Amino acid sequence: MQLYKSLLTTIIFSIIWSFSIAQIITPEEVIKTEPKREFRGVWIATVVNLDWPTNAKASAESQKKDLTDQLNFHQQTGLNAVMFQVRPAADAFYAKSREPWSKYLTGKQGQAPDYDPLEFATTEAHKRGMELHAWFNPYRATFDNKFFTLAPNHITRTKPEWFFIYEGIKLFNPGLPEVREYIVQVILDVVKNYDVDGIHMDDYFYPYPVRGQVINDAETFAEYGGDFDNIKDWRRDNVDKLVHMLADSIHKYKPHMKFGISPFGIWANKSQHPDGSETNGGSSYIENFADTRKWMQEGWIDYINPQIYWQIGNRVAAFDTLLNWWSNNTYNRHLYIGQGPYRFYEQRSPSFKNPSEIPNQIRLIRANPRAQGSVYFRSQSLMANANHLADTLKKDFYRYPALPPPMLWLDSIPPNAPQNFVARAENRGVMLKWQAPLPASDSEAVYGYVIYRFQESEKFDLGDPKNILHIQYDTTAFYMDSNVKPGQTYFYVVTALDRLKNESDRTPTMAVTLPLP
């Protein structure tokens, strides 16, 4: 995507902003106001092995360790969700697929690994109290022009009439009804067969414009565009149809499944549309023929995750301007802001050399009541700890655990409280045990638990995340608290979670005094 800069203005504004906001909100105040509910995600990109697997020819065990190392890092940083790329280019990172295995797994498209990466990633993310959203690229069929390397059963070989070539790569033609139906079925393979928490799509719908390139869909428009005078409106309608079909299909098979999309950071500039933002950059509405705002208006998606990869005060597309615009256009769905720590590594992005830039963005997000969190692009950029961002998240912003925000339009009924909760000192720790709650009024099974711990001098506040001892996404009905001190008295309560992280009432409080040695 195209990124913009204004070097002198940017540097001056960043210095002024960093100084002024530091006077308003200190790290200590951020800790005090840290939310209990916040989406904290990271993209794990698999295309061209950007994030994982770092070696496409490594053994299954080596790739698994690579992935769990990344998940461990993000868990320790305080994140609670991963966007895991499972379909970079009409290929698959999962076994139960109608498309060939990705070449980024084994070095050759169609060659199977010795495990199911999506199944493994989902299980491991849940072990760490993290959601996993399966990330699909809907329309890209190849990432390069080396078509001779494609597997014999690749869809570009079996259905060549479904594609056009743009800038040397093959793209699905969104105007064909059979293409839309095919993509829906591809995604439903994951919905039906994997325990993922969400379906996530990125910003690549119609291709970003490139000088000298033409989208070769005139014949398709002639055949299917009868209701439209303008091919651009027809293209937007084609993407609308796919998103609407996906929303209906995903929620039909799994009503609890979240469906979200991460578009380019600008929907439309005010110069292009009266409802647009005060910006002057490329836009999804014009360039990708993706009416992302409409999808929120219609309630087709559960969250939108715009990629606002510009600094605060950017002359062409300011982070703060776009945050406010998106927050005013959520239509009661969730807004997670895509942030760009990768830009630290760009020579043309001096503002992102400022260690206060992304922390100040987080402060603005938290100060906005219609924004529920962040997703960072991308895993390796966070792990590199550029500008000490990962350290800052861990020590200041994500010091305590957070639950994802609930989606009450999908499920507003919480589970019942766990039963027969007991706690006792045991083996230099405190063993907590309970029994599963009675079925909720919607008959949904319990999905996990939250354990809270307090000391005698502390207020018993379940709304303060500093009191969360442990979050688990499984139905294990016990927990050993080994981080205790002899002679201290601790107070515990447990709550239950359902699949969409609605939380029950608490159990009765149990007090345990550790004996002195």
C-alpha positions as CSV (number, residue, x, y, z in Angstrom):
1,M,0.0,0.0,0.0
2,Q,1.1,3.6,-0.6
3,L,2.6,5.4,2.4
4,Y,3.0,9.1,2.7
5,K,5.4,11.4,4.5
6,S,6.2,15.0,5.1
7,L,9.7,14.9,6.7
8,L,10.1,18.2,8.4
9,T,6.5,18.6,9.5
10,T,6.5,15.1,10.8
11,I,9.6,15.5,12.9
12,I,8.5,18.8,14.4
13,F,5.0,17.5,15.2
14,S,6.3,14.3,16.7
15,I,8.5,16.2,19.1
16,I,5.8,18.6,20.1
17,W,3.2,15.8,20.5
18,S,5.5,13.5,22.4
19,F,6.3,16.3,24.9
20,S,2.7,17.5,25.2
21,I,1.0,14.1,25.7
22,A,3.7,13.0,28.1
23,Q,2.5,15.9,30.3
24,I,-1.0,14.6,30.1
25,I,-0.8,10.8,30.5
26,T,2.2,9.1,32.2
27,P,3.0,5.4,32.1
28,E,1.8,5.1,35.7
29,E,-1.6,6.6,34.8
30,V,-1.8,4.1,31.9
31,I,-1.3,1.3,34.3
32,K,-3.9,2.6,36.7
33,T,-6.4,2.8,33.8
34,E,-5.5,-0.4,32.1
35,P,-8.7,-1.9,30.8
36,K,-9.9,-5.4,31.7
37,R,-11.4,-5.8,28.3
38,E,-9.2,-5.1,25.3
39,F,-8.3,-6.7,22.0
40,R,-4.5,-7.1,21.8
41,G,-3.6,-8.9,18.5
42,V,-0.7,-9.5,16.2
43,W,-0.5,-10.6,12.6
44,I,1.6,-13.7,11.9
45,A,2.3,-13.5,8.2
46,T,3.2,-16.7,6.4
47,V,3.4,-15.4,2.8
48,V,7.0,-15.6,1.6
49,N,7.8,-16.7,5.2
50,L,7.6,-13.2,6.5
51,D,7.0,-14.3,10.1
52,W,6.5,-18.0,10.1
53,P,7.8,-20.6,9.3
54,T,11.1,-18.8,9.1
55,N,12.4,-21.9,7.2
56,A,10.0,-23.5,4.7
57,K,12.3,-26.6,4.5
58,A,12.7,-27.2,8.3
59,S,11.3,-30.3,10.0
60,A,7.8,-30.3,11.5
61,E,9.3,-30.2,15.0
62,S,11.5,-27.2,14.2
63,Q,8.5,-25.3,12.7
64,K,6.4,-26.1,15.7
65,K,9.0,-24.8,18.0
66,D,9.4,-21.7,15.9
67,L,5.7,-21.1,16.2
68,T,5.4,-21.8,19.9
69,D,8.4,-19.5,20.5
70,Q,6.5,-16.7,18.8
71,L,3.3,-17.5,20.7
72,N,5.3,-17.5,24.0
73,F,6.8,-14.2,23.3
74,H,3.5,-12.6,22.4
75,Q,1.8,-14.1,25.5
76,Q,4.5,-12.7,27.7
77,T,4.2,-9.3,26.0
78,G,0.5,-9.3,27.0
79,L,-1.2,-10.0,23.7
80,N,-4.4,-12.1,23.7
81,A,-5.0,-12.8,20.0
82,V,-3.2,-13.8,16.8
83,M,-4.2,-13.3,13.2
84,F,-2.7,-16.4,11.6
85,Q,-2.3,-16.3,7.8
86,V,-3.7,-19.6,6.5
87,R,-4.3,-18.8,2.8
88,P,-1.8,-16.5,1.3
89,A,-2.4,-17.3,-2.4
90,A,-5.2,-19.9,-3.0
91,D,-3.1,-22.4,-1.0
92,A,-3.4,-23.8,2.5
93,F,-1.8,-24.0,5.9
94,Y,-4.3,-26.6,7.0
95,A,-5.0,-30.2,6.0
96,K,-8.8,-30.1,5.5
97,S,-8.7,-27.9,2.4
98,R,-9.7,-28.1,-1.2
99,E,-6.6,-26.2,-2.1
100,P,-3.0,-27.4,-2.3
101,W,-0.6,-27.1,0.6
102,S,1.3,-23.8,0.6
103,K,4.9,-23.8,-0.7
104,Y,5.8,-21.7,2.2
105,L,5.5,-24.8,4.4
106,T,7.6,-27.3,2.6
107,G,9.2,-25.4,-0.3
108,K,6.9,-26.9,-2.9
109,Q,3.3,-26.2,-3.4
110,G,1.2,-29.3,-2.8
111,Q,3.8,-31.1,-0.8
112,A,2.3,-32.0,2.6
113,P,4.0,-31.3,5.9
114,D,4.0,-33.9,8.7
115,Y,1.3,-32.0,10.7
116,D,-1.6,-29.7,10.4
117,P,-0.3,-26.2,11.1
118,L,-3.7,-24.5,11.7
119,E,-4.8,-27.2,14.1
120,F,-1.5,-27.0,16.0
121,A,-1.5,-23.2,16.1
122,T,-5.1,-23.0,17.3
123,T,-4.4,-25.5,20.1
124,E,-1.2,-23.8,21.2
125,A,-2.8,-20.3,21.1
126,H,-5.7,-21.5,23.3
127,K,-3.3,-23.0,25.8
128,R,-1.8,-19.5,26.2
129,G,-5.2,-17.8,26.7
130,M,-5.0,-16.3,23.2
131,E,-7.7,-16.3,20.5
132,L,-6.7,-17.4,17.0
133,H,-8.3,-15.8,13.9
134,A,-7.7,-17.6,10.6
135,W,-6.5,-15.0,8.2
136,F,-7.4,-15.3,4.5
137,N,-6.4,-13.4,1.5
138,P,-9.6,-13.7,-0.6
139,Y,-8.6,-12.9,-4.2
140,R,-4.9,-13.4,-4.6
141,A,-4.2,-16.6,-6.4
142,T,-0.4,-16.3,-6.9
143,F,2.2,-14.2,-5.3
144,D,4.5,-14.1,-8.3
145,N,4.6,-15.0,-11.9
146,K,6.3,-18.3,-11.6
147,F,3.2,-20.2,-12.7
148,F,5.2,-23.3,-13.6
149,T,5.7,-23.9,-9.9
150,L,2.0,-24.2,-9.2
151,A,0.6,-27.6,-8.2
152,P,-1.4,-29.5,-10.9
153,N,-4.6,-29.1,-8.8
154,H,-4.1,-25.4,-8.1
155,I,-7.3,-23.6,-9.0
156,T,-5.6,-21.4,-11.6
157,R,-4.9,-24.6,-13.6
158,T,-8.3,-26.2,-13.1
159,K,-10.3,-23.1,-13.6
160,P,-8.2,-20.7,-15.7
161,E,-11.2,-18.7,-16.8
162,W,-11.8,-17.5,-13.3
163,F,-8.7,-15.3,-13.3
164,F,-7.1,-12.2,-14.7
165,I,-3.4,-11.2,-14.6
166,Y,-2.6,-7.9,-13.0
167,E,1.0,-6.7,-12.4
168,G,2.3,-10.2,-13.2
169,I,0.2,-12.2,-10.7
170,K,-3.1,-14.1,-11.1
171,L,-6.1,-12.7,-9.2
172,F,-9.6,-14.2,-8.9
173,N,-12.2,-12.2,-10.9
174,P,-14.6,-11.0,-8.2
175,G,-17.4,-10.4,-10.7
176,L,-18.0,-14.1,-11.4
177,P,-20.7,-15.6,-9.2
178,E,-18.9,-19.0,-9.2
179,V,-15.7,-17.3,-7.8
180,R,-17.6,-15.9,-4.9
181,E,-19.2,-19.2,-4.1
182,Y,-15.8,-20.9,-4.3
183,I,-14.2,-18.5,-1.9
184,V,-17.1,-19.0,0.6
185,Q,-16.7,-22.7,0.4
186,V,-12.9,-22.5,0.9
187,I,-13.4,-20.4,4.1
188,L,-16.2,-22.7,5.3
189,D,-13.7,-25.6,5.2
190,V,-12.0,-23.9,8.1
191,V,-15.2,-22.8,9.9
192,K,-16.6,-26.3,9.9
193,N,-13.4,-28.2,10.7
194,Y,-11.3,-26.0,13.0
195,D,-11.8,-24.5,16.5
196,V,-10.7,-21.0,15.4
197,D,-12.2,-18.0,17.1
198,G,-12.6,-15.9,14.1
199,I,-12.3,-15.5,10.3
200,H,-10.2,-12.6,9.3
201,M,-9.6,-11.1,5.8
202,D,-7.1,-8.5,4.8
203,D,-7.3,-5.5,2.5
204,Y,-6.6,-7.2,-0.9
205,F,-9.9,-7.2,-2.7
206,Y,-9.6,-5.7,-6.2
207,P,-5.9,-4.9,-6.7
208,Y,-4.3,-1.6,-5.7
209,P,-3.9,0.5,-8.8
210,V,-0.6,0.4,-10.7
211,R,0.2,2.7,-13.5
212,G,-0.2,1.1,-16.9
213,Q,-2.2,-1.9,-15.5
214,V,-5.8,-2.6,-16.5
215,I,-8.3,-4.9,-14.7
216,N,-9.5,-7.2,-17.5
217,D,-13.1,-7.7,-16.4
218,A,-14.9,-5.9,-19.2
219,E,-16.4,-9.1,-20.6
220,T,-17.6,-10.1,-17.1
221,F,-19.2,-6.7,-16.6
222,A,-20.9,-7.1,-20.0
223,E,-22.3,-10.4,-18.8
224,Y,-23.2,-9.7,-15.2
225,G,-23.3,-5.9,-14.8
226,G,-26.7,-5.3,-16.3
227,D,-28.0,-3.4,-13.2
228,F,-25.1,-1.0,-13.2
229,D,-24.2,2.0,-15.5
230,N,-20.8,2.3,-13.8
231,I,-18.3,-0.5,-13.7
232,K,-16.8,0.8,-10.5
233,D,-20.2,0.6,-8.7
234,W,-20.5,-3.0,-10.1
235,R,-17.1,-3.9,-8.7
236,R,-18.0,-2.6,-5.3
237,D,-21.2,-4.6,-5.4
238,N,-19.3,-7.7,-6.2
239,V,-17.2,-7.4,-3.1
240,D,-20.3,-6.5,-1.1
241,K,-21.9,-9.8,-2.2
242,L,-18.9,-11.8,-1.1
243,V,-18.8,-10.2,2.3
244,H,-22.5,-10.6,2.8
245,M,-22.4,-14.3,1.7
246,L,-19.5,-14.9,4.1
247,A,-21.3,-13.3,7.0
248,D,-24.4,-15.3,6.5
249,S,-22.5,-18.6,6.0
250,I,-20.0,-18.2,8.8
251,H,-22.7,-17.4,11.4
252,K,-25.0,-20.1,10.1
253,Y,-22.5,-22.8,10.8
254,K,-21.0,-21.3,13.9
255,P,-23.0,-18.5,15.5
256,H,-20.2,-17.7,17.9
257,M,-17.6,-17.3,15.1
258,K,-16.2,-13.8,14.8
259,F,-15.9,-12.3,11.3
260,G,-13.6,-9.3,10.8
261,I,-11.8,-7.5,8.0
262,S,-8.7,-5.4,8.0
263,P,-9.0,-2.8,5.2
264,F,-6.7,0.0,4.1
265,G,-6.7,2.8,6.7
266,I,-8.8,5.3,4.6
267,W,-12.3,4.4,3.6
268,A,-12.7,7.5,1.4
269,N,-11.3,11.0,1.4
270,K,-13.8,13.8,1.9
271,S,-12.8,15.0,-1.6
272,Q,-14.1,11.7,-2.9
273,H,-17.2,11.2,-0.8
274,P,-19.0,13.6,1.5
275,D,-18.9,11.1,4.3
276,G,-15.1,10.6,4.0
277,S,-12.3,11.6,6.3
278,E,-10.2,14.7,6.2
279,T,-7.4,12.9,4.4
280,N,-5.8,12.9,1.0
281,G,-4.5,9.4,0.5
282,G,-5.5,6.3,-1.4
283,S,-8.8,4.7,-0.2
284,S,-10.4,1.3,-0.1
285,Y,-13.7,2.7,-1.5
286,I,-12.0,4.1,-4.7
287,E,-8.9,1.9,-5.2
288,N,-10.0,-1.5,-3.9
289,F,-13.7,-1.1,-4.7
290,A,-14.3,-2.2,-1.1
291,D,-17.0,-0.3,0.7
292,T,-15.7,-1.2,4.1
293,R,-17.9,1.3,6.0
294,K,-21.1,-0.3,4.4
295,W,-20.1,-3.7,5.9
296,M,-20.3,-2.1,9.3
297,Q,-23.5,-0.3,8.6
298,E,-25.2,-3.5,7.4
299,G,-23.8,-5.5,10.4
300,W,-22.1,-8.0,8.1
301,I,-18.9,-8.0,10.0
302,D,-18.3,-8.2,13.7
303,Y,-15.1,-6.0,13.8
304,I,-13.2,-3.8,11.5
305,N,-9.4,-3.5,11.8
306,P,-8.2,-0.6,9.6
307,Q,-4.5,-0.4,8.9
308,I,-3.7,3.1,10.2
309,Y,0.1,2.9,9.5
310,W,0.7,6.6,9.6
311,Q,1.9,8.8,12.5
312,I,-0.1,11.2,14.6
313,G,-0.4,14.4,12.7
314,N,0.7,13.1,9.3
315,R,0.0,15.8,6.8
316,V,-1.8,13.5,4.3
317,A,-3.4,10.8,6.5
318,A,-3.1,11.5,10.3
319,F,-3.4,8.6,12.7
320,D,-5.5,10.7,15.1
321,T,-7.8,11.9,12.3
322,L,-8.4,8.4,11.0
323,L,-8.9,6.9,14.5
324,N,-11.7,9.5,15.1
325,W,-13.3,8.9,11.7
326,W,-13.4,5.2,12.1
327,S,-14.7,5.5,15.7
328,N,-17.6,7.6,14.4
329,N,-18.4,4.9,11.8
330,T,-18.4,1.7,13.8
331,Y,-22.2,1.3,13.9
332,N,-21.9,-0.6,17.2
333,R,-19.4,-3.1,15.9
334,H,-15.9,-3.4,17.2
335,L,-13.0,-1.3,16.1
336,Y,-9.4,-2.6,16.4
337,I,-6.7,-0.4,15.1
338,G,-4.0,-1.8,12.9
339,Q,-0.7,-0.3,14.0
340,G,2.6,-0.5,12.2
341,P,5.7,-1.1,14.3
342,Y,7.3,-2.5,11.1
343,R,7.7,1.1,9.9
344,F,10.6,1.6,12.3
345,Y,12.7,-0.2,9.7
346,E,11.7,2.1,6.9
347,Q,14.2,4.9,6.1
348,R,11.3,7.1,4.9
349,S,9.4,6.9,8.2
350,P,11.4,9.0,10.7
351,S,8.4,9.5,12.9
352,F,8.4,5.8,13.8
353,K,12.0,6.1,15.0
354,N,10.4,8.1,17.9
355,P,9.9,5.6,20.7
356,S,6.8,7.6,21.8
357,E,4.9,7.3,18.5
358,I,3.2,4.0,19.0
359,P,2.7,4.4,22.8
360,N,1.0,7.7,22.1
361,Q,-1.2,6.0,19.5
362,I,-2.2,3.5,22.1
363,R,-3.1,6.3,24.5
364,L,-5.4,7.8,21.9
365,I,-7.0,4.4,21.2
366,R,-7.7,3.9,24.9
367,A,-9.0,7.4,25.3
368,N,-11.6,6.7,22.5
369,P,-14.7,4.9,23.9
370,R,-15.5,3.4,20.5
371,A,-12.1,1.7,20.0
372,Q,-11.5,-1.7,21.6
373,G,-7.9,-2.4,21.0
374,S,-5.0,-2.9,18.6
375,V,-3.5,-5.4,16.1
376,Y,0.3,-5.0,15.3
377,F,1.9,-5.7,12.0
378,R,3.7,-7.9,12.4
379,S,5.0,-10.7,14.6
380,Q,8.8,-10.4,13.8
381,S,8.7,-6.7,14.1
382,L,7.3,-6.9,17.6
383,M,9.8,-9.7,18.5
384,A,12.7,-7.6,17.3
385,N,11.7,-5.1,20.0
386,A,12.4,-2.1,17.9
387,N,12.3,1.1,19.9
388,H,11.8,-1.2,22.9
389,L,8.1,-1.4,22.0
390,A,7.6,-5.0,23.3
391,D,9.2,-4.0,26.5
392,T,6.9,-0.9,26.7
393,L,3.8,-3.0,26.1
394,K,4.9,-5.6,28.7
395,K,5.9,-3.1,31.4
396,D,3.4,-0.2,30.9
397,F,0.4,-0.9,28.7
398,Y,-0.1,-4.7,28.9
399,R,1.2,-5.2,32.4
400,Y,-2.0,-7.1,33.4
401,P,-4.0,-9.7,31.5
402,A,-7.1,-8.6,29.4
403,L,-10.1,-10.5,28.1
404,P,-11.3,-9.7,24.6
405,P,-14.3,-7.4,24.6
406,P,-17.7,-9.2,24.4
407,M,-19.8,-9.2,21.2
408,L,-23.3,-8.9,22.6
409,W,-25.0,-9.0,19.2
410,L,-23.6,-12.6,18.8
411,D,-24.1,-13.7,22.4
412,S,-25.3,-11.7,25.4
413,I,-26.0,-14.6,27.8
414,P,-23.2,-15.2,30.4
415,P,-22.5,-18.7,31.9
416,N,-23.5,-19.5,35.4
417,A,-20.9,-19.4,38.2
418,P,-18.6,-22.4,38.9
419,Q,-19.8,-24.6,41.7
420,N,-18.3,-26.1,44.9
421,F,-15.2,-23.9,44.9
422,V,-12.6,-24.9,47.4
423,A,-9.0,-23.7,48.1
424,R,-6.4,-25.1,50.4
425,A,-2.6,-24.7,51.1
426,E,-0.7,-27.5,49.6
427,N,2.9,-28.1,48.7
428,R,4.1,-24.5,49.1
429,G,1.2,-23.3,47.0
430,V,-2.5,-23.0,47.0
431,M,-4.6,-25.6,45.2
432,L,-7.9,-24.3,43.8
433,K,-10.6,-26.7,42.7
434,W,-14.2,-26.2,41.5
435,Q,-16.9,-27.9,39.5
436,A,-18.3,-26.8,36.2
437,P,-21.3,-24.5,36.4
438,L,-24.9,-25.5,35.7
439,P,-25.8,-25.0,32.0
440,A,-26.5,-21.4,31.0
441,S,-30.0,-20.3,29.9
442,D,-28.8,-20.7,26.2
443,S,-27.5,-24.2,27.0
444,E,-24.0,-23.1,25.9
445,A,-21.2,-25.1,27.5
446,V,-18.5,-23.4,29.6
447,Y,-15.4,-22.6,27.6
448,G,-12.9,-21.4,30.3
449,Y,-12.3,-19.7,33.6
450,V,-10.8,-16.6,35.2
451,I,-9.1,-16.8,38.6
452,Y,-8.8,-13.7,40.7
453,R,-6.6,-13.2,43.8
454,F,-6.6,-10.5,46.4
455,Q,-4.7,-9.8,49.6
456,E,-6.1,-8.6,52.8
457,S,-5.4,-4.9,52.2
458,E,-6.8,-4.9,48.6
459,K,-10.2,-4.0,47.4
460,F,-12.1,-6.9,46.0
461,D,-12.6,-5.4,42.5
462,L,-13.2,-7.8,39.7
463,G,-13.1,-4.9,37.2
464,D,-9.5,-4.2,37.9
465,P,-7.2,-6.5,35.7
466,K,-4.4,-6.4,38.3
467,N,-6.4,-8.8,40.3
468,I,-6.5,-11.4,37.5
469,L,-4.3,-14.3,38.5
470,H,-5.0,-16.6,35.5
471,I,-7.1,-16.8,32.4
472,Q,-7.6,-20.2,30.8
473,Y,-9.4,-21.3,27.7
474,D,-10.2,-24.9,28.7
475,T,-12.5,-26.7,31.1
476,T,-9.8,-27.9,33.5
477,A,-11.4,-27.4,36.9
478,F,-8.3,-26.8,39.1
479,Y,-5.4,-24.4,39.3
480,M,-2.2,-24.4,41.5
481,D,-1.1,-20.9,42.6
482,S,2.6,-21.4,43.3
483,N,3.5,-17.7,43.4
484,V,2.7,-17.3,47.1
485,K,4.6,-16.4,50.3
486,P,4.6,-18.1,53.6
487,G,2.6,-16.4,56.3
488,Q,0.4,-14.5,53.8
489,T,-3.4,-14.7,53.5
490,Y,-4.9,-14.8,50.0
491,F,-8.5,-14.5,48.9
492,Y,-9.7,-16.2,45.7
493,V,-12.7,-16.2,43.5
494,V,-13.3,-17.9,40.1
495,T,-15.6,-17.0,37.2
496,A,-16.6,-18.9,34.1
497,L,-16.3,-17.8,30.5
498,D,-18.3,-18.9,27.4
499,R,-16.9,-19.0,23.9
500,L,-17.4,-15.3,23.3
501,K,-15.8,-14.4,26.7
502,N,-19.0,-13.4,28.5
503,E,-18.2,-13.8,32.2
504,S,-20.3,-15.3,34.9
505,D,-20.9,-14.1,38.4
506,R,-18.1,-15.0,40.8
507,T,-17.9,-18.0,43.2
508,P,-17.9,-17.3,47.0
509,T,-14.6,-16.0,48.2
510,M,-12.1,-18.6,49.6
511,A,-9.4,-17.4,52.0
512,V,-6.2,-19.3,52.5
513,T,-3.4,-18.5,54.9
514,L,0.0,-20.0,54.0
515,P,1.8,-21.6,57.0
516,L,5.2,-20.2,58.1
517,P,8.1,-22.4,57.3
